């Protein structure tokens, strides 16, 4: 029997750092026994914002058409949904809102990838961690996560504890608790992102303790592999389900958007 599971965090080559066609991702999901997937490629941002790592504005229609073609090809065998991974970066909210109203997205992840001008999850810039106070770093980061949750733009918060990617863990945890309170208050979900198991930290986002604290607040989880190549689709989903179910959490998917404003 096919699994009822969806992979709701997937990329395409349009972002500039993924390989494999959307059709190959869908075939991988079918082979893995998943019920469906939701493409969430990196959305366009203003031209000055990390252009090599996302699709351009003039590629957005191409992205939508590619996903629609896969929906049609796999109809009746695999449910294919249309989403985006959006960035929360103060000052770009109006641009993001314009993109999010341009098409009927099923699901939008809101992620924080930058502290000021520093792309803190980019391996090229990992040395910057040595110059930072981790308490201040995490306070700043989770402040942005709260901003993302309050913006009303997103359905879920992406890879909640991403700054731990290279092993630089939060020394306190208080800022994360405040952020979870806001996520719960605003009725958002968390991207349960299994890519962390492929990174130096070797731990999913969110960590087990944050998974428990989120579940205690009634925050649901959306499974996502953050696949950047087809063979990563559904990565470590059995372990993800165990981590979530062990703390009484629940898994949801999104089909059609509701306002969080």
N, C-alpha and C positions, 0 to 999 in steps of 0.2 A: 504494500500500500504506500502511496506517495506521502511524503511528509507534508504537514500543513504549513511548513515554515517558509518564510520569505527572507531573501537577502536584500536589505533596503539601503545598502551603501556600496555603490559600484561606480566606477569611472569608465571613460572611453578615451581613445587617442586624441580627441579634440582638446583635452586639457594639456597636452604636450608632454606628459610624463607617464602615460599608460600605454599598454600594447593590447592588441586583440580587438576584433570588431565587436560591436554590440551583439551581433548574431552569435559570435563565439561565447560571449558571456551567458547568453540565454541558453545555448546548448549545454554549457557547463552546469548551469542551474538544473536543467532537465536531467542530465546525467547523474547529478548529485541527489536527485529525488526531491528537490524543493518544489513547493507549490507555485512559487512566483519570485519575481525580483522587481526592484525599483531602481532604475538608473538615477544616480545623483551626482552627475559630473560637476566639476568646479565651475560655477556660474561666471559670466563676464563681470568684470568690475571696471572702474574708470581706467583709462589707458595707462596711468602712472602706477597702478597697483599690480605688482608682481606678474606682469604680462606673460612671461614664459610658462607660467604654472596653471593656466586656465584658458578656456575658449575665449575668442574675441566676440564682441557684440554682434558682428556680422556673421558669426558662425552659429548663433543660437537657433535660427530656423533650421539649419542643417541638422543640429543635434535633435531637435524635436522630430523632424522627419525621419531620421534614422531610428529613433525609438518607436515611432508609429509603425514603421515598416516591420520591425521585429515583433511588435504586438500582433500585427496582421498575420505574419508567418507562423507564429506559435499559438495562435488562438485555438482554444480547446485543449491545449497540451500544457501550457504554462501561462500564468497571468503576468503580464509585463506592464509595469507602471512607470510614470514619467515624473521625475523629481529633480532636485538640484541640491548640491552642497553650496550654501551661501556663506559669505564671510560677514562677521560683525566687526566693523572697523569704524569708530566714531567719525562722522563727517560724510560717510558714504550711504547713509540710510535711504536717502531719497532715490539715489541711483538703484539700489537694491530693490526698493519698493516698485519702481518702474518695471524692472525685469520680472518681478513676481506677479505683476498684474498683466503681463503680456501674453501668457499662455495658461491653460488650465492644469497647473501642476497638481500632482497627487500628494506630494510630500516634500518639505523643504527642511534641510538640516541647517542649523545656524552654528558655525564654527568660529573659533578664535585661533588664528594662526600667527598673529603678530602682536608684539608688545612695542608700541611705537613703530619704528622702522625695522625692528629686528624680527626676522622670521625664525622664531625660537625652535621650530621643529625641523628646520632644514639642517641636514648633516654638515653642510658647508660652513655653518656659523655656530657649531656646537661649542667652540672655544669661548664664546661670549659668556657661557654659564659660569666660568671661573671668575669673571669680573662682577658677578651679580650676587646680591644677598638673596638667598632662596626664600626667606620669609617675605621680603618685599616683592619678589618676583611673583610668588603665588598670590599675594594680596592683590597685586595689580591685575594678574590674569583673571582671578575669580571676580574681581570688580567688573571686568569686561564681560564675563559670562553672565553676570547679573544684568548688565546692560542689554545683552542679546536676548535674555529671557523677557525683559520688560518691553522690548521694542515692538512686540506684536507681529514681527515679521516671520517667525519660524515656528515649526511644529515640534522640533526636538533640538536639543543641544548636542553638538558633535563631540566625540571623544573627550569626555568631561575633564579628565586629569592629564591632558596631553603633555604638559611640560615635563612629566616624568619619563618621557620617551627614551632618553639616553641614560636614565638612571638617577636623575636629580629629583629626588622625592620631596614632597611637601613636608617640612619639618614640624609643622604644627597641625594644620587641618581645620582651623577655625573658619578661614575664608571659604573653604569648600562647603562647610555646613550652612553658612549664610547663603551661598549660591544655591544650594539644594532647596532651601526654604523658598527662595524666589521662584525657582523652577516649579516647585509644587504649587505655590500660590497662583502662578500664571497658567497652570494646567498643561504644561509641556511634558514631553517624554524625554528620555535620554537615549541617544545612540549607544547601544551596547556594541562596542567596536572591537572586533577580535584581532584587528591588525596589531594591537599591542603585543600579542603573543609572537609576532614576527619581528619585533624590534628589540633593541638592547635590553630594555627593561623586562622583557619576557612576561608581561602581565597585560591582561585586557584593560581597556578603558570602559567603564570605571573599575578601579581596584575592588577587591572583595569587600572591604569595609565600607567604601562609598556605595557599592551595590546594596548592601544591607541598609544603610542609612537612607538611600533613595526609596527602597521598598517600604521602609517604615513610614515614609511620608506619602505613600500612595503613588509615587512616580512610576509610570510604566516604562518599559524598555522596548526599543526597536532593534532587532538583530541586524548587524551589518558587518561585512567582512572588510570593507574599505578596499575592495579588490581593485588593483591596477593592472591585473592580467587575469585571463579566464581561469587559470588553475587555482586562483585564490578564492573563487566564489564558494560561499558556504564554509569558509575556513574555521575550523575548531568550533562549529556550532554546538556539538554535543557538550563540550566543556562549558560553553556560554550558558546553555540551558541549565546545566547543573548549578553553576554559580548563581544564577537568578532564582531558580526554584528552591535552592537550599535556604534562601532567606525569605521565601514567600513572595517573591516578586512575580510580576506578570509581563507577558510579551504581547505587544500589539503591532499592527501595521496600519498604514494610512492609505486611504483611497478617496481622493477629493479633499480639498482643504477647508478648514474652518478658520475663522478669524480668532486671533489671540490678543487682539488690541483691547 
